[in-house]
Amino acid sequence: MMPLAEMADAVLRTADGREKTALSRRFAAEWQAAREAGETPPIGHATPPDRPARPARPELLDPRDVPRRRPGSAQGRRAILHAVAHIELNAVDLHWDIIARFSGVPMPIGFHDDWVRAADEESKHFNLVCDVLEAMDCPYGTLAAHAGMWRAAEDTAHDLMARLAVVPMVLEARGLDVTPGMIDIFRRATDEPAAPQAVAAMEVIYAEEVHHVAYGAKWFHFLCGRADTDPKDAFHTLVRRHFHGALKPPFNEEKRAEAGLPPDFYWPLAEDRKAVS
């Protein structure tokens, strides 16, 4: 069996979205089968690319140049789902990247179990949303997409604790805040034949994203304990340093709590303008 870090590197170097997620799911299945058999497969080491391979389309634009999405129209709903697909494809790479990039950091085997599972679920999410987009005659790549989504990975490439703080505990936690509203948009779209399929896909994403935020919180606390550092203070420091944006309410406090994020982690950052840099 190929070492896990090499699997992760191979996924990152695969450009086509469907091919990337097929490889991701195959590797995840191999890893999970070995773990269920009581094995501890090798982690190995990798030197992943600074940026993952990407398909020729979608065209990637500066965030300021991406057209605004208007949910009341069919075109706007397609744009919303296209953006979700783009987020999910980036998430596949982010979860394999945390395995490859930090393969030299000694971590319990459960760390790798969690991020393999997260990468597998994100791969499933990407394909679910792509299926809906194809049913809406708007395959992934048809519309322009946000070019800045890999910035969080670049900014935290040197620090596992910072990566956990910014990616699962900020960016993915934001998904818990906004996904219920997106589900409601498609529930109300009674004139859209693919709306029930979109709702079903988004409900799967909403349920499983809680796990990914929880993995981030669990391993962030683990590293804080190993460094004898207060988790809340460390989180605030790292987010202020590495997250280029503001934490914006309203927050889904129930789902954030379920994932291990108490309000005193994120509310001070929403109220502190120094968090925007």
C-alpha positions in Angstrom: 0.0 0.0 0.0 1.3 3.4 -0.9 2.3 5.6 2.1 -0.5 8.0 3.0 1.5 11.2 2.3 2.3 10.0 -1.2 -1.4 9.3 -1.8 -2.2 12.8 -0.7 0.4 14.2 -3.0 -1.0 12.3 -5.9 -4.5 13.7 -5.3 -3.1 17.2 -5.1 -1.3 16.7 -8.5 -4.5 15.5 -10.3 -6.1 18.4 -12.2 -9.6 17.2 -13.4 -12.2 17.5 -10.6 -13.9 14.2 -11.3 -10.6 12.4 -11.6 -9.2 14.0 -8.5 -12.2 13.0 -6.4 -12.2 9.5 -7.9 -8.6 9.1 -6.8 -9.4 10.6 -3.5 -12.2 8.2 -2.8 -10.1 5.2 -3.9 -7.2 6.1 -1.6 -9.6 6.8 1.3 -11.2 3.4 0.8 -7.8 1.7 0.8 -6.8 3.5 4.0 -10.1 2.8 5.7 -10.0 -0.9 4.8 -6.5 -1.2 6.2 -7.5 0.5 9.4 -10.6 -1.6 9.8 -8.4 -4.7 9.4 -6.3 -3.5 12.4 -3.4 -2.3 10.4 -1.4 0.9 10.8 -0.3 1.8 7.3 2.8 3.9 6.7 2.4 7.7 6.7 5.6 8.5 4.8 6.7 11.9 3.7 5.7 14.2 0.8 6.6 17.6 -0.6 3.3 18.7 -2.0 3.0 21.4 -4.6 2.5 25.0 -3.4 -0.8 25.0 -5.3 -2.9 21.9 -6.3 -3.4 21.0 -9.9 -6.6 22.5 -11.3 -8.6 22.0 -14.5 -8.5 24.6 -17.3 -11.9 25.7 -16.3 -13.4 27.4 -14.4 -11.7 30.7 -15.0 -10.4 32.0 -11.7 -11.0 35.7 -11.0 -10.1 38.1 -8.2 -12.8 37.9 -5.6 -13.9 41.5 -6.4 -14.5 40.5 -10.0 -16.7 37.5 -9.4 -20.3 38.4 -10.4 -22.7 38.7 -7.5 -25.1 35.8 -7.1 -28.8 36.7 -7.0 -30.7 33.7 -5.5 -34.1 34.7 -6.8 -33.3 33.8 -10.3 -32.4 30.5 -12.0 -29.1 31.9 -13.1 -28.4 33.0 -9.5 -29.2 29.6 -8.1 -26.8 28.0 -10.7 -24.1 30.4 -9.6 -24.6 29.5 -5.9 -24.2 25.8 -6.6 -21.3 26.4 -8.9 -19.6 28.3 -6.0 -20.4 25.4 -3.6 -18.8 22.9 -6.0 -15.7 25.1 -6.2 -15.5 25.3 -2.4 -15.9 21.5 -2.1 -13.1 20.9 -4.7 -10.8 23.2 -2.7 -11.8 21.4 0.4 -10.7 18.0 -1.1 -7.3 19.5 -1.7 -7.1 21.2 1.7 -7.7 18.0 3.6 -5.2 16.0 1.6 -2.8 18.9 1.8 -2.9 18.9 5.6 -1.8 15.2 5.5 1.0 15.7 2.9 2.3 19.1 4.0 2.5 18.2 7.7 3.6 14.6 7.2 6.8 15.4 9.2 4.8 16.5 12.3 4.4 13.5 14.6 0.7 13.0 15.2 -1.5 10.1 16.4 -2.9 7.8 13.8 -6.4 9.2 14.6 -5.3 12.5 13.1 -4.8 10.8 9.7 -8.0 8.8 10.1 -10.0 12.0 10.5 -8.6 13.9 7.6 -8.8 10.9 5.2 -12.5 10.7 6.2 -12.9 14.4 5.7 -11.3 14.3 2.3 -13.5 11.4 1.3 -16.6 13.2 2.3 -15.6 16.4 0.5 -15.0 14.3 -2.6 -18.5 12.9 -2.3 -19.9 16.5 -1.8 -18.2 17.8 -4.9 -19.7 15.0 -7.0 -23.1 15.4 -5.5 -23.1 19.1 -6.4 -21.6 18.5 -9.9 -24.5 16.1 -10.6 -27.0 18.8 -9.7 -25.1 21.3 -11.9 -25.2 18.9 -14.8 -28.9 18.4 -14.3 -29.3 22.2 -14.5 -27.2 22.4 -17.7 -24.4 24.2 -15.9 -21.5 21.8 -15.5 -18.7 22.7 -13.1 -16.3 25.1 -15.0 -19.1 26.9 -16.9 -18.9 29.9 -14.6 -16.0 31.9 -13.3 -14.9 31.1 -9.7 -13.1 32.7 -6.8 -9.3 32.7 -7.2 -8.5 33.4 -3.5 -9.6 30.2 -1.9 -6.1 28.7 -1.6 -4.7 31.7 0.2 -5.6 30.3 3.6 -3.5 27.2 2.7 -0.6 29.3 1.6 -0.7 31.5 4.6 -0.6 28.6 7.0 1.7 26.2 5.1 4.3 26.6 7.8 2.2 26.0 10.9 -0.2 23.1 11.5 -1.9 24.8 14.4 -2.5 27.9 12.2 -3.9 25.6 9.5 -6.3 24.0 11.9 -7.4 27.4 13.3 -8.0 29.1 9.9 -9.3 26.3 7.6 -11.7 24.0 9.6 -12.3 26.3 12.6 -13.0 29.5 10.6 -13.7 28.7 6.9 -15.5 25.5 7.4 -17.4 26.8 10.4 -18.6 29.6 8.2 -20.2 26.9 6.1 -22.3 25.8 9.1 -23.6 29.4 9.3 -24.6 29.9 5.6 -25.7 26.4 4.4 -29.2 26.4 6.0 -30.0 29.6 4.1 -28.9 28.0 0.8 -31.0 25.0 1.5 -34.0 27.3 2.0 -33.3 29.0 -1.3 -33.7 25.7 -3.2 -36.7 24.6 -1.1 -38.5 27.7 -2.3 -37.4 27.2 -5.9 -40.6 25.3 -6.9 -40.0 26.2 -10.6 -36.6 24.5 -10.6 -36.8 20.8 -11.5 -33.4 20.0 -10.0 -34.2 21.8 -6.7 -35.1 18.6 -4.7 -31.7 17.1 -5.8 -30.0 20.3 -4.8 -31.7 20.2 -1.3 -30.7 16.6 -0.8 -27.0 17.4 -1.7 -26.9 20.4 0.5 -28.4 18.5 3.5 -25.7 15.9 3.2 -23.0 18.6 3.1 -24.5 20.4 6.1 -24.6 17.2 8.2 -21.1 16.1 7.4 -19.3 19.5 7.6 -19.9 19.4 11.3 -17.4 16.5 11.5 -14.7 18.6 9.7 -15.0 21.5 12.0 -14.9 19.1 15.0 -11.8 17.5 13.7 -10.2 20.9 13.5 -11.2 21.8 17.0 -10.1 18.4 18.4 -6.6 18.4 16.9 -6.1 22.1 17.6 -6.8 21.4 21.3 -4.5 18.4 21.1 -1.6 20.6 19.8 -2.4 23.3 22.4 -2.2 20.7 25.2 1.1 19.4 23.8 2.5 22.9 23.8 0.9 23.8 27.1 -0.9 26.7 25.4 -4.4 28.1 26.2 -6.6 27.1 23.2 -8.8 30.2 23.1 -5.9 32.6 23.3 -3.9 30.7 20.7 -6.9 30.6 18.4 -7.4 34.3 18.7 -3.8 35.1 18.0 -3.5 32.8 15.0 -6.8 33.9 13.4 -5.8 37.6 13.8 -2.5 36.8 12.2 -3.5 34.6 9.3 -7.1 35.1 8.4 -7.6 37.9 5.9 -11.2 38.9 6.6 -13.8 39.4 9.3 -15.8 36.8 11.2 -19.3 37.9 10.4 -22.4 37.0 12.4 -25.0 35.6 12.5 -23.4 32.4 13.7 -24.9 29.0 13.9 -24.1 28.6 17.5 -25.9 25.3 17.9 -23.9 23.5 15.2 -20.7 25.3 16.2 -21.1 24.0 19.7 -21.7 20.5 18.4 -18.4 20.8 16.6 -16.6 22.0 19.7 -16.5 25.7 19.0 -17.8 27.7 22.0 -18.9 31.3 21.5 -16.0 32.8 23.3 -13.7 31.5 20.5 -15.4 33.4 17.6 -17.5 36.3 19.0 -14.4 38.3 20.2 -13.0 38.1 16.6 -16.3 39.3 15.2 -16.3 42.3 17.5 -12.5 43.0 17.2 -11.8 45.0 14.0 -8.1 44.1 14.4 -9.2 40.6 13.1 -9.4 42.2 9.6 -6.0 42.6 8.0 
